[in-house]
Amino acid sequence: MAEKKYTWYKIAGHINELDFADNNIAVAELKGKKICIGRHQEAVFAFAYKCPHAGGILADGHIDALGNIVCPLHRYKFSMQNGRNVSGEGYYLKHWPVEQREDGVFAGFEEEGGLWGIFR
């Protein structure tokens, strides 16, 4: 299997610049599009702003004790690590890796399809 190639976009100068709410979810903008940044324990992940089921705003949801994103509308749960729907409904949440570097916090998007391909 070929290694995925990412284009990295800076989302903050430092992790502390992201405005994490009590639910450990922050909203970042890339090229005018919103994404969510979630943190659980030592891990940080980027994922879609809206739930793929009914469009619930995931920034208004929460991260459960297992590190799953829980949609505020219907309580569907998604793994932050792989985007899979873990509550059994069969949906898939777009998600992206995050790297914390000396010069900032970056989200990685697969080169195929480019940045705009992630919002389709």
N, CA, C and O atoms as a printed pandas DataFrame, in Angstrom:
     atom_number atom_name residue_name chain_id  residue_number  x_coord  y_coord  z_coord
0              1         N          MET        A               1    0.847   -1.178    0.000
1              2        CA          MET        A               1    0.000    0.000    0.000
2              3         C          MET        A               1    0.895    1.245    0.000
3              4         O          MET        A               1    1.818    1.352    0.807
4              5         N          ALA        A               2    0.621    2.159   -0.889
5              6        CA          ALA        A               2    1.424    3.369   -0.993
6              7         C          ALA        A               2    1.165    4.293    0.197
7              8         O          ALA        A               2    0.043    4.396    0.692
8              9         N          GLU        A               3    2.216    4.950    0.638
9             10        CA          GLU        A               3    2.083    5.894    1.748
10            11         C          GLU        A               3    1.314    7.128    1.276
11            12         O          GLU        A               3    1.560    7.648    0.188
12            13         N          LYS        A               4    0.388    7.583    2.106
13            14        CA          LYS        A               4   -0.388    8.766    1.754
14            15         C          LYS        A               4    0.517    9.992    1.760
15            16         O          LYS        A               4    1.390   10.137    2.616
16            17         N          LYS        A               5    0.290   10.868    0.789
17            18        CA          LYS        A               5    1.032   12.119    0.718
18            19         C          LYS        A               5    0.086   13.238    1.099
19            20         O          LYS        A               5   -1.026   13.337    0.581
20            21         N          TYR        A               6    0.545   14.080    2.013
21            22        CA          TYR        A               6   -0.286   15.163    2.526
22            23         C          TYR        A               6    0.282   16.523    2.160
23            24         O          TYR        A               6    1.494   16.707    2.042
24            25         N          THR        A               7   -0.623   17.462    1.986
25            26        CA          THR        A               7   -0.277   18.870    1.939
26            27         C          THR        A               7   -0.696   19.417    3.295
27            28         O          THR        A               7   -1.833   19.219    3.723
28            29         N          TRP        A               8    0.213   20.100    3.966
29            30        CA          TRP        A               8   -0.026   20.566    5.329
30            31         C          TRP        A               8   -0.382   22.039    5.328
31            32         O          TRP        A               8    0.300   22.855    4.708
32            33         N          TYR        A               9   -1.468   22.375    6.035
33            34        CA          TYR        A               9   -1.944   23.751    6.136
34            35         C          TYR        A               9   -1.870   24.190    7.594
35            36         O          TYR        A               9   -2.317   23.483    8.497
36            37         N          LYS        A              10   -1.305   25.352    7.799
37            38        CA          LYS        A              10   -1.178   25.880    9.154
38            39         C          LYS        A              10   -2.533   26.360    9.654
39            40         O          LYS        A              10   -3.208   27.151    8.996
40            41         N          ILE        A              11   -2.924   25.867   10.838
41            42        CA          ILE        A              11   -4.206   26.274   11.399
42            43         C          ILE        A              11   -4.042   27.155   12.631
43            44         O          ILE        A              11   -5.000   27.796   13.065
44            45         N          ALA        A              12   -2.830   27.195   13.202
45            46        CA          ALA        A              12   -2.567   28.059   14.363
46            47         C          ALA        A              12   -1.067   28.140   14.580
47            48         O          ALA        A              12   -0.322   27.244   14.182
48            49         N          GLY        A              13   -0.630   29.217   15.211
49            50        CA          GLY        A              13    0.781   29.367   15.545
50            51         C          GLY        A              13    1.203   28.451   16.682
51            52         O          GLY        A              13    2.365   28.053   16.771
52            53         N          HIS        A              14    0.247   28.117   17.559
53            54        CA          HIS        A              14    0.490   27.239   18.701
54            55         C          HIS        A              14   -0.842   26.633   19.117
55            56         O          HIS        A              14   -1.894   27.237   18.905
56            57         N          ILE        A              15   -0.803   25.453   19.702
57            58        CA          ILE        A              15   -2.037   24.779   20.118
58            59         C          ILE        A              15   -2.861   25.644   21.075
59            60         O          ILE        A              15   -4.089   25.555   21.089
60            61         N          ASN        A              16   -2.195   26.477   21.872
61            62        CA          ASN        A              16   -2.900   27.344   22.823
62            63         C          ASN        A              16   -3.671   28.471   22.144
63            64         O          ASN        A              16   -4.511   29.110   22.777
64            65         N          GLU        A              17   -3.398   28.724   20.867
65            66        CA          GLU        A              17   -4.131   29.750   20.128
66            67         C          GLU        A              17   -5.508   29.262   19.687
67            68         O          GLU        A              17   -6.376   30.070   19.357
68            69         N          LEU        A              18   -5.711   27.958   19.680
69            70        CA          LEU        A              18   -7.018   27.412   19.314
70            71         C          LEU        A              18   -7.945   27.547   20.511
71            72         O          LEU        A              18   -7.564   27.248   21.643
72            73         N          ASP        A              19   -9.145   27.992   20.255
73            74        CA          ASP        A              19  -10.106   28.265   21.322
74            75         C          ASP        A              19  -10.914   26.999   21.629
75            76         O          ASP        A              19  -12.046   26.844   21.171
76            77         N          PHE        A              20  -10.314   26.103   22.409
77            78        CA          PHE        A              20  -11.002   24.870   22.777
78            79         C          PHE        A              20  -12.076   25.180   23.811
79            80         O          PHE        A              20  -11.806   25.797   24.842
80            81         N          ALA        A              21  -13.287   24.746   23.523
81            82        CA          ALA        A              21  -14.390   24.903   24.473
82            83         C          ALA        A              21  -14.258   23.829   25.553
83            84         O          ALA        A              21  -13.344   23.005   25.515
84            85         N          ASP        A              22  -15.164   23.847   26.497
85            86        CA          ASP        A              22  -15.166   22.840   27.563
86            87         C          ASP        A              22  -15.280   21.418   27.016
87            88         O          ASP        A              22  -14.914   20.459   27.695
88            89         N          ASN        A              23  -15.785   21.284   25.792
89            90        CA          ASN        A              23  -15.944   19.970   25.173
90            91         C          ASN        A              23  -14.683   19.496   24.444
91            92         O          ASN        A              23  -14.705   18.449   23.797
92            93         N          ASN        A              24  -13.579   20.260   24.542
93            94        CA          ASN        A              24  -12.302   19.949   23.890
94            95         C          ASN        A              24  -12.375   19.963   22.369
95            96         O          ASN        A              24  -11.634   19.245   21.697
96            97         N          ILE        A              25  -13.269   20.778   21.833
97            98        CA          ILE        A              25  -13.388   20.956   20.388
98            99         C          ILE        A              25  -13.243   22.437   20.069
99           100         O          ILE        A              25  -13.893   23.285   20.681
100          101         N          ALA        A              26  -12.381   22.737   19.099
101          102        CA          ALA        A              26  -12.183   24.102   18.620
102          103         C          ALA        A              26  -12.578   24.144   17.136
103          104         O          ALA        A              26  -12.631   23.110   16.470
104          105         N          VAL        A              27  -12.848   25.328   16.642
105          106        CA          VAL        A              27  -13.151   25.524   15.222
106          107         C          VAL        A              27  -12.005   26.304   14.608
107          108         O          VAL        A              27  -11.554   27.308   15.161
108          109         N          ALA        A              28  -11.536   25.833   13.455
109          110        CA          ALA        A              28  -10.484   26.522   12.707
110          111         C          ALA        A              28  -11.020   26.772   11.297
111          112         O          ALA        A              28  -11.933   26.086   10.838
112          113         N          GLU        A              29  -10.443   27.757   10.620
113          114        CA          GLU        A              29  -10.836   28.047    9.244
114          115         C          GLU        A              29   -9.651   27.866    8.326
115          116         O          GLU        A              29   -8.534   28.282    8.632
116          117         N          LEU        A              30   -9.916   27.231    7.185
117          118        CA          LEU        A              30   -8.935   27.069    6.127
118          119         C          LEU        A              30   -9.565   27.538    4.840
119          120         O          LEU        A              30  -10.556   26.969    4.383
120          121         N          LYS        A              31   -9.001   28.567    4.256
121          122        CA          LYS        A              31   -9.513   29.094    2.990
122          123         C          LYS        A              31  -11.013   29.378    3.062
123          124         O          LYS        A              31  -11.740   29.141    2.097
124          125         N          GLY        A              32  -11.474   29.887    4.208
125          126        CA          GLY        A              32  -12.868   30.247    4.379
126          127         C          GLY        A              32  -13.792   29.097    4.734
127          128         O          GLY        A              32  -14.998   29.302    4.868
128          129         N          LYS        A              33  -13.259   27.890    4.892
129          130        CA          LYS        A              33  -14.065   26.724    5.253
130          131         C          LYS        A              33  -13.759   26.336    6.699
131          132         O          LYS        A              33  -12.604   26.365    7.123
132          133         N          LYS        A              34  -14.799   25.973    7.453
133          134        CA          LYS        A              34  -14.617   25.599    8.853
134          135         C          LYS        A              34  -14.350   24.110    8.998
135          136         O          LYS        A              34  -14.946   23.282    8.308
136          137         N          ILE        A              35  -13.438   23.787    9.912
137          138        CA          ILE        A              35  -13.201   22.415   10.330
138          139         C          ILE        A              35  -13.135   22.419   11.852
139          140         O          ILE        A              35  -12.961   23.471   12.466
140          141         N          CYS        A              36  -13.273   21.257   12.453
141          142        CA          CYS        A              36  -13.151   21.128   13.900
142          143         C          CYS        A              36  -11.796   20.524   14.247
143          144         O          CYS        A              36  -11.253   19.701   13.510
144          145         N          ILE        A              37  -11.272   20.949   15.370
145          146        CA          ILE        A              37  -10.061   20.378   15.934
146          147         C          ILE        A              37  -10.452   19.819   17.296
147          148         O          ILE        A              37  -10.953   20.544   18.157
148          149         N          GLY        A              38  -10.219   18.534   17.479
149          150        CA          GLY        A              38  -10.571   17.904   18.745
150          151         C          GLY        A              38   -9.327   17.392   19.442
151          152         O          GLY        A              38   -8.362   16.982   18.798
152          153         N          ARG        A              39   -9.362   17.420   20.758
153          154        CA          ARG        A              39   -8.234   16.840   21.498
154          155         C          ARG        A              39   -8.787   15.911   22.573
155          156         O          ARG        A              39   -9.781   16.187   23.243
156          157         N          HIS        A              40   -8.082   14.800   22.691
157          158        CA          HIS        A              40   -8.439   13.790   23.684
158          159         C          HIS        A              40   -7.137   13.210   24.200
159          160         O          HIS        A              40   -6.345   12.653   23.439
160          161         N          GLN        A              41   -6.925   13.344   25.488
161          162        CA          GLN        A              41   -5.673   12.947   26.119
162          163         C          GLN        A              41   -4.538   13.673   25.399
163          164         O          GLN        A              41   -4.538   14.903   25.378
164          165         N          GLU        A              42   -3.585   12.976   24.816
165          166        CA          GLU        A              42   -2.450   13.629   24.134
166          167         C          GLU        A              42   -2.680   13.787   22.630
167          168         O          GLU        A              42   -1.861   14.405   21.951
168          169         N          ALA        A              43   -3.764   13.246   22.102
169          170        CA          ALA        A              43   -4.006   13.255   20.660
170          171         C          ALA        A              43   -4.817   14.477   20.230
171          172         O          ALA        A              43   -5.695   14.944   20.955
172          173         N          VAL        A              44   -4.501   14.985   19.028
173          174        CA          VAL        A              44   -5.230   16.096   18.425
174          175         C          VAL        A              44   -5.565   15.688   16.993
175          176         O          VAL        A              44   -4.700   15.214   16.255
176          177         N          PHE        A              45   -6.833   15.876   16.605
177          178        CA          PHE        A              45   -7.289   15.495   15.278
178          179         C          PHE        A              45   -8.141   16.608   14.680
179          180         O          PHE        A              45   -8.755   17.397   15.398
180          181         N          ALA        A              46   -8.165   16.653   13.351
181          182        CA          ALA        A              46   -9.051   17.568   12.634
182          183         C          ALA        A              46  -10.172   16.727   12.021
183          184         O          ALA        A              46   -9.934   15.613   11.556
184          185         N          PHE        A              47  -11.378   17.258   12.023
185          186        CA          PHE        A              47  -12.503   16.546   11.438
186          187         C          PHE        A              47  -13.530   17.538   10.921
187          188         O          PHE        A              47  -13.465   18.733   11.212
188          189         N          ALA        A              48  -14.475   17.025   10.151
189          190        CA          ALA        A              48  -15.483   17.858    9.492
190          191         C          ALA        A              48  -16.274   18.682   10.501
191          192         O          ALA        A              48  -16.486   18.260   11.638
192          193         N          TYR        A              49  -16.703   19.850   10.071
193          194        CA          TYR        A              49  -17.484   20.766   10.903
194          195         C          TYR        A              49  -18.910   20.255   11.105
195          196         O          TYR        A              49  -19.509   20.460   12.161
196          197         N          LYS        A              50  -19.451   19.581   10.071
197          198        CA          LYS        A              50  -20.840   19.107   10.136
198          199         C          LYS        A              50  -20.896   17.580   10.097
199          200         O          LYS        A              50  -20.093   16.930    9.427
200          201         N          CYS        A              51  -21.839   17.039   10.812
201          202        CA          CYS        A              51  -22.072   15.598   10.845
202          203         C          CYS        A              51  -22.552   15.132    9.462
203          204         O          CYS        A              51  -23.378   15.803    8.843
204          205         N          PRO        A              52  -22.048   13.994    8.973
205          206        CA          PRO        A              52  -22.477   13.508    7.657
206          207         C          PRO        A              52  -23.920   12.987    7.646
207          208         O          PRO        A              52  -24.481   12.777    6.571
208          209         N          HIS        A              53  -24.519   12.780    8.791
209          210        CA          HIS        A              53  -25.891   12.264    8.855
210          211         C          HIS        A              53  -26.916   13.363    8.578
211          212         O          HIS        A              53  -27.634   13.311    7.579
212          213         N          ALA        A              54  -26.983   14.368    9.473
213          214        CA          ALA        A              54  -28.020   15.393    9.340
214          215         C          ALA        A              54  -27.462   16.810    9.426
215          216         O          ALA        A              54  -28.220   17.765    9.588
216          217         N          GLY        A              55  -26.141   16.952    9.317
217          218        CA          GLY        A              55  -25.547   18.281    9.282
218          219         C          GLY        A              55  -25.411   18.966   10.628
219          220         O          GLY        A              55  -25.215   20.180   10.684
220          221         N          GLY        A              56  -25.510   18.208   11.719
221          222        CA          GLY        A              56  -25.317   18.801   13.043
222          223         C          GLY        A              56  -23.932   19.418   13.168
223          224         O          GLY        A              56  -22.965   18.886   12.623
224          225         N          ILE        A              57  -23.829   20.518   13.870
225          226        CA          ILE        A              57  -22.546   21.197   14.054
226          227         C          ILE        A              57  -21.750   20.440   15.120
227          228         O          ILE        A              57  -22.101   20.459   16.300
228          229         N          LEU        A              58  -20.684   19.780   14.693
229          230        CA          LEU        A              58  -19.930   18.918   15.604
230          231         C          LEU        A              58  -19.200   19.703   16.682
231          232         O          LEU        A              58  -18.869   19.145   17.728
232          233         N          ALA        A              59  -18.943   20.978   16.452
233          234        CA          ALA        A              59  -18.324   21.802   17.496
234          235         C          ALA        A              59  -19.252   21.951   18.697
235          236         O          ALA        A              59  -18.801   22.273   19.797
236          237         N          ASP        A              60  -20.541   21.719   18.490
237          238        CA          ASP        A              60  -21.522   21.780   19.575
238          239         C          ASP        A              60  -21.717   20.427   20.254
239          240         O          ASP        A              60  -22.470   20.313   21.221
240          241         N          GLY        A              61  -21.037   19.407   19.744
241          242        CA          GLY        A              61  -21.124   18.073   20.332
242          243         C          GLY        A              61  -20.090   17.929   21.441
243          244         O          GLY        A              61  -19.721   18.905   22.094
244          245         N          HIS        A              62  -19.631   16.708   21.641
245          246        CA          HIS        A              62  -18.591   16.491   22.644
246          247         C          HIS        A              62  -17.752   15.277   22.275
247          248         O          HIS        A              62  -18.086   14.528   21.358
248          249         N          ILE        A              63  -16.668   15.098   22.997
249          250        CA          ILE        A              63  -15.805   13.937   22.829
250          251         C          ILE        A              63  -16.022   13.052   24.053
251          252         O          ILE        A              63  -15.867   13.495   25.191
252          253         N          ASP        A              64  -16.383   11.792   23.798
253          254        CA          ASP        A              64  -16.681   10.903   24.919
254          255         C          ASP        A              64  -15.395   10.367   25.554
255          256         O          ASP        A              64  -14.292   10.691   25.113
256          257         N          ALA        A              65  -15.550    9.550   26.585
257          258        CA          ALA        A              65  -14.411    9.031   27.338
258          259         C          ALA        A              65  -13.491    8.156   26.493
259          260         O          ALA        A              65  -12.320    7.985   26.833
260          261         N          LEU        A              66  -14.006    7.599   25.396
261          262        CA          LEU        A              66  -13.193    6.757   24.522
262          263         C          LEU        A              66  -12.524    7.547   23.401
263          264         O          LEU        A              66  -11.771    6.977   22.612
264          265         N          GLY        A              67  -12.787    8.845   23.321
265          266        CA          GLY        A              67  -12.191    9.672   22.273
266          267         C          GLY        A              67  -13.008    9.742   21.006
267          268         O          GLY        A              67  -12.474   10.087   19.952
268          269         N          ASN        A              68  -14.289    9.424   21.076
269          270        CA          ASN        A              68  -15.170    9.526   19.916
270          271         C          ASN        A              68  -15.877   10.868   19.905
271          272         O          ASN        A              68  -16.222   11.409   20.956
272          273         N          ILE        A              69  -16.092   11.408   18.699
273          274        CA          ILE        A              69  -16.859   12.635   18.547
274          275         C          ILE        A              69  -18.331   12.248   18.584
275          276         O          ILE        A              69  -18.743   11.307   17.905
276          277         N          VAL        A              70  -19.125   12.965   19.370
277          278        CA          VAL        A              70  -20.551   12.669   19.501
278          279         C          VAL        A              70  -21.330   13.863   18.951
279          280         O          VAL        A              70  -21.198   14.983   19.443
280          281         N          CYS        A              71  -22.140   13.612   17.929
281          282        CA          CYS        A              71  -22.943   14.664   17.310
282          283         C          CYS        A              71  -24.028   15.127   18.286
283          284         O          CYS        A              71  -24.646   14.306   18.965
284          285         N          PRO        A              72  -24.261   16.446   18.355
285          286        CA          PRO        A              72  -25.263   16.952   19.287
286          287         C          PRO        A              72  -26.710   16.662   18.872
287          288         O          PRO        A              72  -27.603   16.707   19.718
288          289         N          LEU        A              73  -26.960   16.369   17.603
289          290        CA          LEU        A              73  -28.341   16.164   17.154
290          291         C          LEU        A              73  -28.898   14.785   17.509
291          292         O          LEU        A              73  -29.927   14.675   18.174
292          293         N          HIS        A              74  -28.217   13.747   17.064
293          294        CA          HIS        A              74  -28.744   12.388   17.225
294          295         C          HIS        A              74  -27.801   11.469   17.986
295          296         O          HIS        A              74  -28.046   10.266   18.084
296          297         N          ARG        A              75  -26.730   12.027   18.521
297          298        CA          ARG        A              75  -25.753   11.287   19.331
298          299         C          ARG        A              75  -24.994   10.214   18.548
299          300         O          ARG        A              75  -24.495    9.255   19.138
300          301         N          TYR        A              76  -24.903   10.369   17.232
301          302        CA          TYR        A              76  -24.064    9.450   16.456
302          303         C          TYR        A              76  -22.629    9.673   16.888
303          304         O          TYR        A              76  -22.227   10.802   17.168
304          305         N          LYS        A              77  -21.857    8.599   16.942
305          306        CA          LYS        A              77  -20.468    8.676   17.403
306          307         C          LYS        A              77  -19.515    8.292   16.285
307          308         O          LYS        A              77  -19.774    7.376   15.504
308          309         N          PHE        A              78  -18.384    9.031   16.227
309          310        CA          PHE        A              78  -17.369    8.801   15.209
310          311         C          PHE        A              78  -15.990    8.745   15.859
311          312         O          PHE        A              78  -15.691    9.506   16.779
312          313         N          SER        A              79  -15.161    7.837   15.365
313          314        CA          SER        A              79  -13.787    7.741   15.845
314          315         C          SER        A              79  -12.981    8.914   15.318
315          316         O          SER        A              79  -13.015    9.200   14.122
316          317         N          MET        A              80  -12.251    9.602   16.203
317          318        CA          MET        A              80  -11.381   10.688   15.758
318          319         C          MET        A              80  -10.195   10.132   14.981
319          320         O          MET        A              80   -9.610   10.846   14.167
320          321         N          GLN        A              81   -9.830    8.891   15.211
321          322        CA          GLN        A              81   -8.649    8.319   14.565
322          323         C          GLN        A              81   -8.906    7.892   13.125
323          324         O          GLN        A              81   -8.022    8.023   12.278
324          325         N          ASN        A              82  -10.112    7.378   12.832
325          326        CA          ASN        A              82  -10.340    6.882   11.479
326          327         C          ASN        A              82  -11.649    7.345   10.839
327          328         O          ASN        A              82  -11.926    6.994    9.692
328          329         N          GLY        A              83  -12.453    8.119   11.553
329          330        CA          GLY        A              83  -13.693    8.653   11.000
330          331         C          GLY        A              83  -14.852    7.678   10.954
331          332         O          GLY        A              83  -15.955    8.046   10.549
332          333         N          ARG        A              84  -14.619    6.442   11.362
333          334        CA          ARG        A              84  -15.692    5.448   11.299
334          335         C          ARG        A              84  -16.783    5.744   12.315
335          336         O          ARG        A              84  -16.526    6.209   13.425
336          337         N          ASN        A              85  -17.991    5.463   11.903
337          338        CA          ASN        A              85  -19.158    5.595   12.767
338          339         C          ASN        A              85  -19.162    4.399   13.719
339          340         O          ASN        A              85  -19.348    3.262   13.287
340          341         N          VAL        A              86  -18.957    4.655   15.011
341          342        CA          VAL        A              86  -18.835    3.564   15.980
342          343         C          VAL        A              86  -20.151    3.241   16.682
343          344         O          VAL        A              86  -20.207    2.309   17.484
344          345         N          SER        A              87  -21.213    4.001   16.391
345          346        CA          SER        A              87  -22.504    3.711   17.001
346          347         C          SER        A              87  -23.401    2.895   16.076
347          348         O          SER        A              87  -24.556    2.632   16.408
348          349         N          GLY        A              88  -22.874    2.489   14.910
349          350        CA          GLY        A              88  -23.550    1.513   14.075
350          351         C          GLY        A              88  -24.425    2.008   12.943
351          352         O          GLY        A              88  -25.070    1.191   12.285
352          353         N          GLU        A              89  -24.480    3.301   12.683
353          354        CA          GLU        A              89  -25.374    3.808   11.642
354          355         C          GLU        A              89  -24.765    3.750   10.238
355          356         O          GLU        A              89  -25.489    3.899    9.254
356          357         N          GLY        A              90  -23.465    3.539   10.126
357          358        CA          GLY        A              90  -22.837    3.351    8.820
358          359         C          GLY        A              90  -22.299    4.596    8.143
359          360         O          GLY        A              90  -21.899    4.526    6.980
360          361         N          TYR        A              91  -22.272    5.711    8.810
361          362        CA          TYR        A              91  -21.748    6.941    8.213
362          363         C          TYR        A              91  -20.235    7.014    8.390
363          364         O          TYR        A              91  -19.657    6.257    9.169
364          365         N          TYR        A              92  -19.604    7.924    7.668
365          366        CA          TYR        A              92  -18.160    8.136    7.736
366          367         C          TYR        A              92  -17.900    9.626    7.893
367          368         O          TYR        A              92  -18.419   10.436    7.124
368          369         N          LEU        A              93  -17.102    9.985    8.881
369          370        CA          LEU        A              93  -16.770   11.388    9.136
370          371         C          LEU        A              93  -15.409   11.713    8.531
371          372         O          LEU        A              93  -14.418   11.043    8.820
372          373         N          LYS        A              94  -15.365   12.742    7.694
373          374        CA          LYS        A              94  -14.081   13.172    7.146
374          375         C          LYS        A              94  -13.203   13.645    8.293
375          376         O          LYS        A              94  -13.653   14.364    9.185
376          377         N          HIS        A              95  -11.947   13.231    8.255
377          378        CA          HIS        A              95  -11.001   13.573    9.320
378          379         C          HIS        A              95   -9.602   13.685    8.718
379          380         O          HIS        A              95   -9.329   13.147    7.644
380          381         N          TRP        A              96   -8.715   14.397    9.431
381          382        CA          TRP        A              96   -7.380   14.636    8.923
382          383         C          TRP        A              96   -6.379   14.646   10.065
383          384         O          TRP        A              96   -6.725   15.009   11.190
384          385         N          PRO        A              97   -5.146   14.254    9.792
385          386        CA          PRO        A              97   -4.127   14.272   10.845
386          387         C          PRO        A              97   -3.721   15.698   11.195
387          388         O          PRO        A              97   -3.823   16.612   10.377
388          389         N          VAL        A              98   -3.263   15.864   12.421
389          390        CA          VAL        A              98   -2.762   17.155   12.899
390          391         C          VAL        A              98   -1.353   16.944   13.421
391          392         O          VAL        A              98   -1.083   15.969   14.122
392          393         N          GLU        A              99   -0.453   17.860   13.079
393          394        CA          GLU        A              99    0.910   17.840   13.606
394          395         C          GLU        A              99    1.177   19.137   14.344
395          396         O          GLU        A              99    0.871   20.225   13.855
396          397         N          GLN        A             100    1.754   19.003   15.534
397          398        CA          GLN        A             100    2.199   20.161   16.292
398          399         C          GLN        A             100    3.700   20.288   16.065
399          400         O          GLN        A             100    4.475   19.406   16.435
400          401         N          ARG        A             101    4.096   21.397   15.451
401          402        CA          ARG        A             101    5.508   21.633   15.118
402          403         C          ARG        A             101    5.983   22.893   15.828
403          404         O          ARG        A             101    5.193   23.620   16.430
404          405         N          GLU        A             102    7.282   23.138   15.745
405          406        CA          GLU        A             102    7.849   24.347   16.365
406          407         C          GLU        A             102    7.223   25.609   15.789
407          408         O          GLU        A             102    7.028   26.591   16.506
408          409         N          ASP        A             103    6.906   25.588   14.485
409          410        CA          ASP        A             103    6.376   26.785   13.830
410          411         C          ASP        A             103    4.854   26.808   13.751
411          412         O          ASP        A             103    4.295   27.652   13.050
412          413         N          GLY        A             104    4.161   25.896   14.456
413          414        CA          GLY        A             104    2.711   25.967   14.481
414          415         C          GLY        A             104    2.027   24.621   14.486
415          416         O          GLY        A             104    2.656   23.570   14.613
416          417         N          VAL        A             105    0.707   24.687   14.342
417          418        CA          VAL        A             105   -0.151   23.507   14.300
418          419         C          VAL        A             105   -0.651   23.371   12.866
419          420         O          VAL        A             105   -1.164   24.330   12.288
420          421         N          PHE        A             106   -0.499   22.180   12.294
421          422        CA          PHE        A             106   -0.825   21.958   10.893
422          423         C          PHE        A             106   -1.786   20.788   10.743
423          424         O          PHE        A             106   -1.678   19.790   11.457
424          425         N          ALA        A             107   -2.726   20.915    9.810
425          426        CA          ALA        A             107   -3.622   19.815    9.445
426          427         C          ALA        A             107   -3.194   19.320    8.071
427          428         O          ALA        A             107   -2.899   20.112    7.175
428          429         N          GLY        A             108   -3.164   17.994    7.915
429          430        CA          GLY        A             108   -2.717   17.392    6.662
430          431         C          GLY        A             108   -3.870   16.897    5.821
431          432         O          GLY        A             108   -4.739   16.175    6.309
432          433         N          PHE        A             109   -3.879   17.284    4.551
433          434        CA          PHE        A             109   -4.920   16.871    3.625
434          435         C          PHE        A             109   -4.261   16.120    2.485
435          436         O          PHE        A             109   -3.234   16.546    1.958
436          437         N          GLU        A             110   -4.862   14.995    2.106
437          438        CA          GLU        A             110   -4.287   14.186    1.040
438          439         C          GLU        A             110   -4.126   15.020   -0.215
439          440         O          GLU        A             110   -5.004   15.802   -0.580
440          441         N          GLU        A             111   -2.974   14.839   -0.877
441          442        CA          GLU        A             111   -2.683   15.635   -2.065
442          443         C          GLU        A             111   -3.694   15.388   -3.172
443          444         O          GLU        A             111   -4.067   16.312   -3.895
444          445         N          GLU        A             112   -4.140   14.137   -3.307
445          446        CA          GLU        A             112   -5.130   13.829   -4.327
446          447         C          GLU        A             112   -6.444   14.515   -3.973
447          448         O          GLU        A             112   -6.997   14.279   -2.899
448          449         N          GLY        A             113   -6.935   15.342   -4.848
449          450        CA          GLY        A             113   -8.177   16.060   -4.599
450          451         C          GLY        A             113   -7.951   17.447   -4.012
451          452         O          GLY        A             113   -8.855   18.283   -4.054
452          453         N          GLY        A             114   -6.765   17.712   -3.465
453          454        CA          GLY        A             114   -6.444   19.020   -2.942
454          455         C          GLY        A             114   -7.317   19.426   -1.763
455          456         O          GLY        A             114   -8.155   18.653   -1.300
456          457         N          LEU        A             115   -7.113   20.631   -1.292
457          458        CA          LEU        A             115   -7.846   21.142   -0.136
458          459         C          LEU        A             115   -9.339   21.183   -0.405
459          460         O          LEU        A             115  -10.131   20.847    0.476
460          461         N          TRP        A             116   -9.742   21.589   -1.608
461          462        CA          TRP        A             116  -11.168   21.741   -1.869
462          463         C          TRP        A             116  -11.859   20.394   -1.972
463          464         O          TRP        A             116  -13.072   20.315   -1.781
464          465         N          GLY        A             117  -11.117   19.325   -2.270
465          466        CA          GLY        A             117  -11.713   18.003   -2.329
466          467         C          GLY        A             117  -12.234   17.540   -0.981
467          468         O          GLY        A             117  -13.095   16.662   -0.931
468          469         N          ILE        A             118  -11.741   18.099    0.106
469          470        CA          ILE        A             118  -12.168   17.657    1.426
470          471         C          ILE        A             118  -13.546   18.145    1.797
471          472         O          ILE        A             118  -14.172   17.599    2.705
472          473         N          PHE        A             119  -14.028   19.158    1.116
473          474        CA          PHE        A             119  -15.303   19.748    1.498
474          475         C          PHE        A             119  -16.460   19.274    0.630
475          476         O          PHE        A             119  -17.573   19.785    0.755
476          477         N          ARG        A             120  -16.222   18.332   -0.225
477          478        CA          ARG        A             120  -17.303   17.821   -1.087
478          479         C          ARG        A             120  -18.179   16.887   -0.328
479          480         O          ARG        A             120  -19.141   16.355   -0.881
